[in-house]
Amino acid sequence: MADRAYVLINVLPGPTTTAVKALAEIKEIKTIDPCWGKPDIFALVEAPDQDALTTLVLAKIHTIEGVAQTDTHLVYRLKK
């Protein structure tokens, strides 16, 4: 089962639309919700494992022009 996480993204003033368009091209990102306030964007991502999630955040999301900061929240599964 894939690891899911919410990535909260803060963008520098101005390039939010450009950042959203760049995020939309990343296949591991399932939803992108720009919002008022901080963070500027909520993204739900899925990756095969935590190493892939690390690469996704650091090598793909952090390199998007205008992205200033991310805060990643890994979703965990509760056992019954």
C-alpha positions in Angstrom: 0.0 0.0 0.0 1.3 3.5 -0.9 2.2 6.0 1.7 0.0 9.1 1.8 0.8 12.5 3.1 -0.5 16.0 3.2 2.1 18.5 2.1 1.3 22.1 3.2 3.1 24.5 0.9 3.9 28.1 1.5 4.6 30.1 -1.7 6.3 33.5 -2.0 4.0 36.4 -2.8 2.9 36.3 -6.5 3.6 32.9 -8.1 0.9 30.8 -6.5 -0.8 30.1 -9.9 2.5 29.1 -11.4 3.2 26.8 -8.5 -0.2 25.1 -8.8 0.4 24.5 -12.5 3.8 22.9 -11.8 2.3 20.8 -9.0 -0.4 19.5 -11.3 2.3 18.0 -13.5 3.6 15.7 -10.7 1.8 12.4 -11.0 2.2 11.5 -7.3 0.1 14.5 -6.3 -3.6 13.5 -6.1 -5.2 16.8 -5.0 -4.1 20.4 -5.0 -6.1 23.0 -3.0 -4.9 26.6 -3.0 -6.2 28.4 0.1 -6.4 31.8 1.7 -3.9 32.2 4.6 -1.1 29.9 5.5 -0.3 27.5 4.1 -1.0 28.7 0.6 -1.5 25.2 -0.9 -2.6 21.9 0.6 -1.6 18.9 -1.5 -2.4 15.2 -1.0 0.4 13.0 -2.3 0.9 9.2 -2.6 4.3 7.5 -2.9 5.3 3.9 -2.8 7.4 4.3 0.4 8.9 7.0 2.6 12.1 7.2 0.5 10.0 8.0 -2.6 8.0 10.5 -0.5 11.3 12.2 0.6 12.4 12.4 -3.0 9.0 13.8 -4.1 9.1 16.6 -1.5 12.8 17.5 -1.7 13.5 17.0 -5.4 10.2 17.9 -7.0 8.1 20.1 -4.8 11.0 22.1 -3.3 12.5 22.9 -6.7 9.3 24.6 -8.0 9.9 28.3 -8.5 8.2 30.3 -5.7 7.9 27.4 -3.2 9.3 28.9 0.1 8.5 26.1 2.6 6.7 22.8 3.0 5.3 21.0 6.0 4.7 17.3 5.4 2.2 15.3 7.5 2.4 11.5 6.9 -0.9 9.7 7.1 -0.8 6.5 9.3 -3.2 3.6 9.4 -4.8 2.6 12.7 -5.0 -1.1 13.4 -8.4 -2.3 14.5 
